[in-house]
């Protein structure tokens, strides 16, 4: 058995000593817990930014499928770009030197996002999509780079590559899940959008401070980032576009009518949704509301009480009207946004004992809870942005409406469309698949009764039933309220609808059919 000569041992020790001396002091490491926290937090932050960006853009771009697709696509691009670049850079530069700046810079951008987006929307709307893309792309890419940077630091042996990569990848996925659930179920229901982003930005900048100090020693970068964060918070506080209330689904404002002491307009995401006169519920401001009231008055003459269900509440204008004009009427309202319901109670004086029962629920799920043949009237007035939620437009949804109506019951629905009115035509075709009698109320140019003129678009009202309705009485009521609207039915309506598709749960491209329009108003 041979042994290593002493002089060789001494030479090896000398080589190790010189190598360590040239390399300088040992760089600080990153323990498994710290690595897990960084990856988890960065991944969660990306999803928080993505979801909140949808809410922030809704007042300016609408809460449509296209808006959601755009934001999700940008977020995924940011994740892919950050992961790829982060991995490449980690192989060329000490990744420990980059973690602090990645967190800090992303925090500043996140904190500035509310001010930047709202200012752009007000001052340079043509640039809004580009600026919105950058406010999601920049922090998303920087935060997504954290995982490959941390992974590079933690890979100390090829033998444990699979374990390290799999563990950190799993932690990042869990972080994304937590960020999604936390934002959707907790943050948006309790905090304003600007507060969420400024708070997240603050957390990221605060996290960058100990990371930078540990990895690079003390320097002025964290202080500069903190100052930038403070500036972002101040800018957000004075930026245009602030809401009176940020509900779970909307940026809500209540605007007083200078011409009427009790008049108020409820504005959701920049769209005038309801006009409420708290002193006189029979005062109807919007033309489409006058049309709905005209249908109810003509179909049920006199002041007999009705049993009604309302898909969408808003300011509860129609339920208030029915309660005032027909004492004893019972109205159940399915309003998905609890924040809007609070506005109804706190600002518009909704109180118990009025015959109006507001339930915070999805309209279609609310229909399923109702008894068959129990209603005189179903009013459809639910909107997400300027479009009816697609799942309330289909044959299956309308079959539920028909089920809960009595034999002589009526379905009355408000629609908004512009251009060639493709969505409105498709919805009329769908209603015709379910109900025996269908009519459409609106401006003559919009419903195909004045073909010499181009349609302007806006609100139209659908009336459907399995019994005949006195359309002449409805027209007299429309004329009495000076709406300027008329009625299309029979062959005229069939011709106007043409070969429009029937919407089903399997295929209802509402957002694609709907034609956008610049005006946020309602007629």
C-alpha positions as CSV (number, residue, x, y, z in Angstrom):
1,X,0.0,0.0,0.0
2,X,1.6,3.3,-1.1
3,X,1.2,6.7,0.5
4,X,1.5,10.2,-0.9
5,X,4.8,11.9,-0.2
6,X,4.7,14.8,2.2
7,X,6.1,17.2,-0.3
8,X,3.2,16.5,-2.7
9,X,0.6,17.2,0.1
10,X,2.4,20.5,0.9
11,X,2.3,21.5,-2.8
12,X,-1.4,20.8,-3.1
13,X,-2.1,22.8,0.1
14,X,-0.1,25.7,-1.4
15,X,-2.0,25.6,-4.7
16,X,-5.4,25.7,-2.9
17,X,-4.3,28.6,-0.7
18,X,-3.1,30.7,-3.7
19,X,-6.3,29.9,-5.6
20,X,-8.5,31.1,-2.8
21,X,-6.3,34.2,-2.3
22,X,-6.6,35.2,-5.9
23,X,-10.4,34.5,-5.9
24,X,-10.8,37.0,-3.0
25,X,-13.3,36.5,-0.2
26,X,-15.9,33.8,-0.6
27,X,-19.1,35.3,-2.1
28,X,-22.2,35.2,0.0
29,X,-24.4,32.3,-0.6
30,X,-28.2,31.9,-0.9
31,X,-29.8,29.4,1.4
32,X,-32.6,27.2,0.4
33,X,-35.2,29.1,2.4
34,X,-34.2,32.5,1.0
35,X,-34.2,31.0,-2.5
36,X,-37.7,29.6,-2.0
37,X,-39.0,33.0,-0.7
38,X,-37.5,34.9,-3.6
39,X,-38.9,32.6,-6.3
40,X,-42.3,32.3,-4.6
41,X,-42.7,36.1,-4.1
42,X,-41.5,37.0,-7.5
43,X,-43.8,34.5,-9.2
44,X,-46.8,35.6,-7.1
45,X,-46.1,39.3,-7.9
46,X,-46.2,38.6,-11.7
47,X,-49.8,37.3,-11.4
48,X,-50.9,40.1,-9.1
49,X,-49.7,42.6,-11.7
50,X,-51.4,40.8,-14.5
51,X,-54.8,40.6,-12.8
52,X,-54.8,44.1,-11.5
53,X,-53.8,45.4,-14.9
54,X,-57.0,44.1,-16.3
55,X,-59.0,46.1,-13.7
56,X,-56.8,49.2,-14.3
57,X,-57.4,49.1,-18.1
58,X,-61.2,48.3,-18.0
59,X,-62.3,52.0,-17.8
60,X,-60.4,52.8,-21.0
61,X,-60.4,49.6,-23.1
62,X,-63.5,47.9,-21.7
63,X,-63.7,44.5,-19.9
64,X,-63.8,42.5,-23.1
65,X,-62.3,39.2,-24.2
66,X,-59.9,41.1,-26.4
67,X,-58.6,43.2,-23.4
68,X,-58.2,40.1,-21.2
69,X,-56.5,38.2,-24.1
70,X,-54.1,41.1,-24.6
71,X,-53.1,41.4,-21.0
72,X,-52.7,37.6,-20.5
73,X,-50.6,37.5,-23.7
74,X,-48.3,40.3,-22.6
75,X,-47.9,38.7,-19.2
76,X,-47.0,35.3,-20.7
77,X,-44.5,37.1,-23.1
78,X,-42.9,38.7,-20.1
79,X,-42.6,35.4,-18.2
80,X,-41.0,33.7,-21.3
81,X,-38.7,36.7,-22.0
82,X,-37.6,37.0,-18.4
83,X,-37.0,33.3,-18.0
84,X,-34.9,33.1,-21.2
85,X,-32.9,36.3,-20.6
86,X,-32.5,35.6,-16.9
87,X,-31.0,32.2,-17.7
88,X,-28.6,33.6,-20.3
89,X,-27.4,36.4,-18.1
90,X,-27.0,34.1,-15.1
91,X,-24.4,32.1,-17.1
92,X,-22.4,35.3,-17.9
93,X,-22.7,37.5,-14.8
94,X,-22.8,36.7,-11.1
95,X,-26.5,36.2,-10.6
96,X,-26.3,37.4,-7.0
97,X,-25.5,40.9,-8.1
98,X,-28.7,41.1,-10.2
99,X,-31.3,39.9,-7.8
100,X,-31.6,43.2,-5.8
101,X,-31.9,45.5,-8.9
102,X,-34.4,43.1,-10.5
103,X,-36.7,43.4,-7.4
104,X,-36.2,47.1,-6.9
105,X,-36.6,48.2,-10.5
106,X,-39.7,46.1,-11.0
107,X,-41.1,47.5,-7.7
108,X,-40.7,51.1,-8.9
109,X,-42.4,50.3,-12.3
110,X,-45.3,48.5,-10.5
111,X,-45.8,51.5,-8.1
112,X,-45.7,54.0,-11.0
113,X,-48.2,52.0,-13.1
114,X,-51.5,53.5,-11.9
115,X,-50.2,57.1,-12.4
116,X,-48.6,56.3,-15.8
117,X,-51.6,54.4,-17.2
118,X,-54.2,56.9,-16.1
119,X,-52.2,59.9,-17.2
120,X,-51.7,58.2,-20.6
121,X,-55.4,57.4,-21.0
122,X,-56.3,61.0,-20.3
123,X,-53.5,62.8,-22.1
124,X,-52.4,60.4,-24.9
125,X,-55.0,57.7,-25.4
126,X,-53.4,56.6,-28.7
127,X,-50.3,55.4,-26.7
128,X,-52.3,53.6,-24.1
129,X,-51.9,50.0,-25.4
130,X,-48.1,50.5,-25.9
131,X,-47.7,52.0,-22.4
132,X,-49.9,49.3,-20.9
133,X,-47.8,46.6,-22.5
134,X,-44.6,48.1,-21.1
135,X,-46.1,48.4,-17.6
136,X,-46.8,44.7,-17.6
137,X,-43.8,43.5,-19.7
138,X,-41.0,45.3,-17.8
139,X,-41.8,44.2,-14.2
140,X,-43.1,40.8,-15.5
141,X,-39.8,40.1,-17.3
142,X,-37.6,41.3,-14.4
143,X,-39.6,39.2,-11.8
144,X,-39.6,36.2,-14.0
145,X,-35.8,36.4,-14.3
146,X,-35.5,35.8,-10.6
147,X,-36.2,32.1,-10.9
148,X,-33.3,31.3,-13.3
149,X,-31.0,33.6,-11.4
150,X,-31.8,31.9,-8.1
151,X,-31.6,28.5,-9.7
152,X,-28.1,29.3,-11.0
153,X,-27.0,30.2,-7.5
154,X,-28.4,27.1,-6.0
155,X,-26.9,24.7,-8.6
156,X,-23.7,23.7,-6.8
157,X,-23.5,20.1,-8.1
158,X,-24.6,18.5,-11.4
159,X,-25.8,15.5,-9.3
160,X,-28.7,17.6,-7.8
161,X,-29.7,19.6,-11.0
162,X,-33.1,17.9,-11.3
163,X,-33.9,18.3,-7.7
164,X,-33.0,22.0,-7.6
165,X,-34.7,22.9,-10.8
166,X,-37.8,20.9,-10.1
167,X,-38.1,22.3,-6.6
168,X,-37.8,25.9,-7.5
169,X,-40.0,25.5,-10.5
170,X,-42.7,24.0,-8.3
171,X,-42.3,26.8,-5.8
172,X,-42.7,29.4,-8.5
173,X,-45.9,27.7,-9.7
174,X,-47.3,27.7,-6.2
175,X,-46.4,31.3,-5.9
176,X,-48.3,32.1,-9.1
177,X,-51.4,30.2,-7.8
178,X,-51.3,32.1,-4.5
179,X,-50.9,35.4,-6.3
180,X,-53.9,34.6,-8.5
181,X,-56.2,33.5,-5.7
182,X,-55.1,36.2,-3.3
183,X,-55.8,38.9,-5.8
184,X,-59.1,37.6,-7.1
185,X,-60.6,36.6,-3.7
186,X,-59.0,39.0,-1.2
187,X,-57.1,42.0,-2.5
188,X,-59.6,43.3,-5.2
189,X,-62.5,43.1,-2.8
190,X,-60.7,45.0,0.0
191,X,-58.3,47.4,-1.6
192,X,-58.3,49.9,-4.4
193,X,-56.3,49.0,-7.5
194,X,-53.8,51.8,-7.0
195,X,-53.3,50.7,-3.4
196,X,-52.6,47.1,-4.5
197,X,-49.9,48.2,-7.0
198,X,-48.3,50.8,-4.8
199,X,-48.2,48.3,-1.9
200,X,-46.8,45.6,-4.1
201,X,-44.2,48.0,-5.4
202,X,-43.2,48.9,-1.8
203,X,-42.8,45.3,-0.9
204,X,-40.6,44.6,-3.9
205,X,-38.4,47.7,-3.1
206,X,-38.2,46.8,0.5
207,X,-37.2,43.2,-0.4
208,X,-34.5,44.5,-2.7
209,X,-32.7,46.4,0.2
210,X,-31.5,43.4,2.2
211,X,-30.8,41.4,-0.9
212,X,-28.6,44.2,-2.3
213,X,-26.8,44.7,1.0
214,X,-26.2,41.0,1.5
215,X,-24.9,40.4,-2.0
216,X,-23.1,43.6,-2.8
217,X,-22.5,45.5,0.4
218,X,-24.0,48.9,1.2
219,X,-24.7,51.3,-1.6
220,X,-27.1,54.1,-2.6
221,X,-29.2,52.0,-5.0
222,X,-31.9,51.0,-2.5
223,X,-32.3,54.6,-1.3
224,X,-32.7,55.8,-4.8
225,X,-35.3,53.1,-5.5
226,X,-37.2,54.1,-2.3
227,X,-37.3,57.7,-3.4
228,X,-38.6,56.7,-6.8
229,X,-41.2,54.6,-5.1
230,X,-42.3,57.5,-3.0
231,X,-42.6,59.6,-6.1
232,X,-44.7,56.9,-7.7
233,X,-47.1,56.9,-4.8
234,X,-47.4,60.7,-4.9
235,X,-48.0,60.7,-8.6
236,X,-50.7,58.0,-8.3
237,X,-52.5,60.0,-5.7
238,X,-52.8,63.0,-8.0
239,X,-53.2,61.2,-11.3
240,X,-56.4,61.5,-13.2
241,X,-59.1,58.8,-13.3
242,X,-59.5,58.2,-9.6
243,X,-62.7,56.4,-8.6
244,X,-65.2,57.2,-5.9
245,X,-65.2,53.5,-5.1
246,X,-63.2,50.6,-6.5
247,X,-65.5,47.6,-6.2
248,X,-64.5,44.0,-7.0
249,X,-65.4,44.4,-10.6
250,X,-65.6,48.1,-11.4
251,X,-64.2,51.6,-11.0
252,X,-67.4,53.3,-9.7
253,X,-68.3,57.0,-9.6
254,X,-71.5,58.6,-8.5
255,X,-72.1,61.9,-10.4
256,X,-74.7,64.4,-9.1
257,X,-77.1,65.9,-11.7
258,X,-76.9,69.7,-11.3
259,X,-80.4,70.0,-12.9
260,X,-82.2,67.7,-10.4
261,X,-81.6,67.8,-6.6
262,X,-82.1,64.0,-6.2
263,X,-80.6,63.0,-9.6
264,X,-77.4,60.9,-9.7
265,X,-75.6,58.9,-12.4
266,X,-73.8,55.7,-11.6
267,X,-70.7,55.4,-13.8
268,X,-68.9,52.1,-13.9
269,X,-65.6,51.9,-15.7
270,X,-66.4,55.1,-17.5
271,X,-69.8,54.0,-18.8
272,X,-73.0,55.6,-17.5
273,X,-74.9,52.6,-16.2
274,X,-77.8,54.0,-14.3
275,X,-79.6,57.3,-13.5
276,X,-81.3,57.4,-10.2
277,X,-83.6,60.1,-8.7
278,X,-83.7,59.2,-5.1
279,X,-86.6,61.7,-4.5
280,X,-88.7,60.5,-7.5
281,X,-88.2,56.9,-8.5
282,X,-90.7,57.3,-11.4
283,X,-88.4,59.8,-13.1
284,X,-86.7,57.9,-15.9
285,X,-83.7,59.5,-17.7
286,X,-82.3,57.0,-20.1
287,X,-84.3,56.1,-23.2
288,X,-83.8,52.4,-22.9
289,X,-85.2,52.5,-19.3
290,X,-88.2,54.4,-20.6
291,X,-88.7,51.6,-23.1
292,X,-88.5,48.9,-20.5
293,X,-91.1,50.8,-18.4
294,X,-93.3,51.3,-21.4
295,X,-93.3,47.5,-22.1
296,X,-94.3,46.7,-18.5
297,X,-97.0,49.4,-18.4
298,X,-98.5,48.3,-21.7
299,X,-98.3,44.5,-21.1
300,X,-99.8,44.8,-17.6
301,X,-102.2,47.8,-17.7
302,X,-103.1,49.4,-14.4
303,X,-101.1,49.4,-11.2
304,X,-101.3,45.7,-10.3
305,X,-98.2,44.4,-8.5
306,X,-95.8,42.2,-10.4
307,X,-93.3,39.5,-9.5
308,X,-90.1,40.3,-11.3
309,X,-86.5,39.2,-11.5
310,X,-83.7,41.5,-12.7
311,X,-80.5,40.2,-14.3
312,X,-78.1,43.0,-13.3
313,X,-78.8,45.7,-10.8
314,X,-76.7,48.8,-11.3
315,X,-78.6,51.7,-9.7
316,X,-81.8,49.6,-9.5
317,X,-83.7,52.2,-11.6
318,X,-86.3,49.7,-13.0
319,X,-87.0,47.9,-9.6
320,X,-87.4,51.3,-8.0
321,X,-89.8,52.4,-10.7
322,X,-91.9,49.2,-10.4
323,X,-92.0,49.5,-6.6
324,X,-93.3,53.1,-6.9
325,X,-95.7,52.7,-9.8
326,X,-97.0,49.3,-8.7
327,X,-97.1,49.1,-4.9
328,X,-96.7,45.6,-3.7
329,X,-94.4,44.6,-6.5
330,X,-91.7,42.1,-5.5
331,X,-88.4,42.4,-7.4
332,X,-85.4,40.1,-6.9
333,X,-82.2,41.4,-8.3
334,X,-79.1,39.4,-9.2
335,X,-76.2,41.8,-9.0
336,X,-72.7,40.2,-9.1
337,X,-70.9,43.2,-7.7
338,X,-71.3,43.6,-4.0
339,X,-69.6,47.0,-4.2
340,X,-72.4,48.3,-6.4
341,X,-75.0,46.9,-3.9
342,X,-73.3,48.9,-1.2
343,X,-73.5,52.1,-3.3
344,X,-77.3,51.4,-3.7
345,X,-77.7,51.2,0.0
346,X,-75.3,54.0,1.1
347,X,-75.7,56.5,-1.7
348,X,-79.1,55.8,-3.2
349,X,-81.1,55.0,-0.1
350,X,-82.1,51.4,-0.7
351,X,-83.7,50.1,2.5
352,X,-85.5,47.0,3.7
353,X,-89.2,46.9,3.1
354,X,-89.2,48.4,-0.4
355,X,-90.0,45.1,-2.0
356,X,-86.6,44.9,-3.6
357,X,-84.4,42.0,-2.7
358,X,-80.9,42.4,-4.0
359,X,-78.7,39.2,-4.0
360,X,-75.0,39.4,-4.7
361,X,-74.8,36.6,-7.2
362,X,-74.3,35.7,-10.9
363,X,-77.4,36.2,-12.9
364,X,-77.5,32.8,-14.5
365,X,-76.9,31.0,-11.2
366,X,-79.7,33.2,-9.7
367,X,-82.1,32.0,-12.3
368,X,-81.5,28.4,-11.4
369,X,-82.7,29.1,-7.8
370,X,-86.1,30.4,-9.0
371,X,-89.2,28.3,-9.2
372,X,-90.7,27.3,-12.5
373,X,-93.5,29.6,-13.7
374,X,-93.1,32.0,-10.8
375,X,-92.5,35.3,-12.5
376,X,-94.4,37.9,-14.5
377,X,-91.3,39.7,-15.7
378,X,-87.6,39.1,-16.2
379,X,-85.5,42.1,-17.1
380,X,-82.1,41.6,-18.6
381,X,-79.7,44.5,-17.9
382,X,-76.4,43.0,-17.0
383,X,-73.2,44.3,-18.5
384,X,-69.5,43.8,-18.3
385,X,-68.2,47.0,-19.8
386,X,-70.5,47.6,-22.8
387,X,-71.3,43.9,-23.5
388,X,-73.8,41.5,-22.1
389,X,-71.9,38.7,-20.3
390,X,-71.9,36.0,-22.9
391,X,-73.4,33.3,-20.7
392,X,-76.6,35.3,-20.4
393,X,-77.1,35.5,-24.2
394,X,-77.3,31.8,-25.2
395,X,-80.2,29.5,-26.0
396,X,-79.5,27.6,-22.7
397,X,-79.7,30.8,-20.6
398,X,-82.8,32.0,-22.3
399,X,-84.4,28.6,-21.8
400,X,-83.9,29.2,-18.1
401,X,-85.6,32.6,-18.4
402,X,-88.5,30.9,-20.1
403,X,-88.7,28.3,-17.5
404,X,-89.1,30.8,-14.6
405,X,-91.7,32.9,-16.4
406,X,-95.4,32.3,-16.1
407,X,-97.4,31.4,-19.2
408,X,-98.1,35.1,-19.9
409,X,-94.8,36.3,-18.6
410,X,-92.4,38.7,-20.4
411,X,-88.7,38.8,-21.0
412,X,-87.4,42.3,-21.6
413,X,-83.6,42.8,-22.2
414,X,-81.4,45.8,-22.9
415,X,-78.7,45.4,-25.5
416,X,-75.9,47.7,-26.8
417,X,-74.3,47.4,-30.2
418,X,-73.1,49.6,-33.1
419,X,-72.0,49.4,-36.7
420,X,-73.8,46.6,-38.5
421,X,-75.4,45.5,-35.2
422,X,-74.0,41.9,-35.5
423,X,-74.4,41.0,-31.9
424,X,-77.9,42.4,-31.6
425,X,-78.9,40.4,-34.7
426,X,-77.4,37.3,-33.3
427,X,-79.2,37.8,-29.9
428,X,-82.5,38.4,-31.7
429,X,-82.0,35.1,-33.6
430,X,-81.2,33.4,-30.4
431,X,-84.3,34.8,-28.6
432,X,-86.4,33.7,-31.5
433,X,-85.2,30.1,-31.0
434,X,-86.7,30.1,-27.5
435,X,-89.8,32.3,-27.5
436,X,-92.7,32.3,-29.8
437,X,-93.2,36.1,-30.0
438,X,-90.3,38.5,-30.3
439,X,-90.1,42.3,-31.0
440,X,-87.3,44.8,-31.0
441,X,-87.5,48.4,-29.8
442,X,-85.1,51.1,-30.9
443,X,-84.3,53.9,-33.2
444,X,-85.7,53.2,-36.7
445,X,-82.2,53.4,-38.3
446,X,-80.8,50.9,-35.8
447,X,-83.5,48.2,-36.1
448,X,-83.7,48.2,-39.9
449,X,-86.8,50.3,-40.4
450,X,-85.0,53.3,-42.1
451,X,-82.8,51.6,-44.6
452,X,-81.8,54.8,-46.3
453,X,-79.7,55.9,-43.3
454,X,-76.7,54.3,-41.7
455,X,-77.4,52.9,-38.2
456,X,-76.0,54.9,-35.4
457,X,-76.1,52.2,-32.8
458,X,-76.5,52.2,-29.1
459,X,-79.3,50.7,-27.0
460,X,-82.0,48.5,-28.3
461,X,-84.6,46.6,-26.2
462,X,-85.8,43.0,-26.9
463,X,-89.3,41.9,-25.9
464,X,-90.1,38.2,-25.9
465,X,-93.0,36.1,-24.7
466,X,-95.0,33.0,-25.5
467,X,-98.2,35.1,-25.6
468,X,-99.1,37.9,-27.9
469,X,-98.3,41.4,-26.7
470,X,-100.2,44.6,-27.6
471,X,-97.5,46.3,-29.6
472,X,-99.7,49.2,-30.4
473,X,-100.1,49.9,-26.7
474,X,-96.3,49.7,-26.3
475,X,-95.8,52.2,-29.2
476,X,-98.3,54.6,-27.5
477,X,-96.3,54.3,-24.3
478,X,-93.1,55.0,-26.1
479,X,-94.6,58.0,-27.8
480,X,-96.0,59.3,-24.6
481,X,-92.5,59.3,-23.1
482,X,-91.1,61.0,-26.3
483,X,-88.5,58.3,-26.9
484,X,-88.5,58.5,-30.7
485,X,-88.3,54.7,-30.7
486,X,-90.4,52.3,-32.8
487,X,-91.0,48.6,-33.0
488,X,-89.8,45.9,-35.4
489,X,-91.5,42.5,-35.5
490,X,-92.6,39.8,-37.9
491,X,-91.2,39.8,-41.4
492,X,-89.4,43.2,-40.9
493,X,-87.5,41.8,-37.9
494,X,-86.7,38.5,-39.7
495,X,-85.3,40.4,-42.6
496,X,-83.2,42.6,-40.4
497,X,-81.8,39.6,-38.5
498,X,-81.0,37.8,-41.7
499,X,-78.7,34.8,-41.3
500,X,-77.3,35.9,-37.9
501,X,-75.9,32.9,-35.9
502,X,-77.7,31.5,-32.9
503,X,-75.7,31.7,-29.7
504,X,-75.2,28.6,-27.5
505,X,-73.1,27.7,-24.5
506,X,-70.8,25.9,-26.9
507,X,-70.3,28.9,-29.2
508,X,-71.1,32.5,-28.2
509,X,-68.5,34.9,-29.6
510,X,-70.2,38.0,-28.1
511,X,-67.1,40.1,-27.9
512,X,-66.2,39.4,-31.5
513,X,-69.7,40.2,-32.8
514,X,-70.0,43.4,-30.7
515,X,-69.0,46.5,-32.6
516,X,-67.2,49.1,-30.3
517,X,-68.1,52.7,-30.2
518,X,-66.2,55.6,-28.6
519,X,-69.1,57.1,-26.7
520,X,-69.4,55.9,-23.1
521,X,-73.0,57.2,-22.8
522,X,-76.3,55.4,-22.7
523,X,-79.5,56.6,-24.4
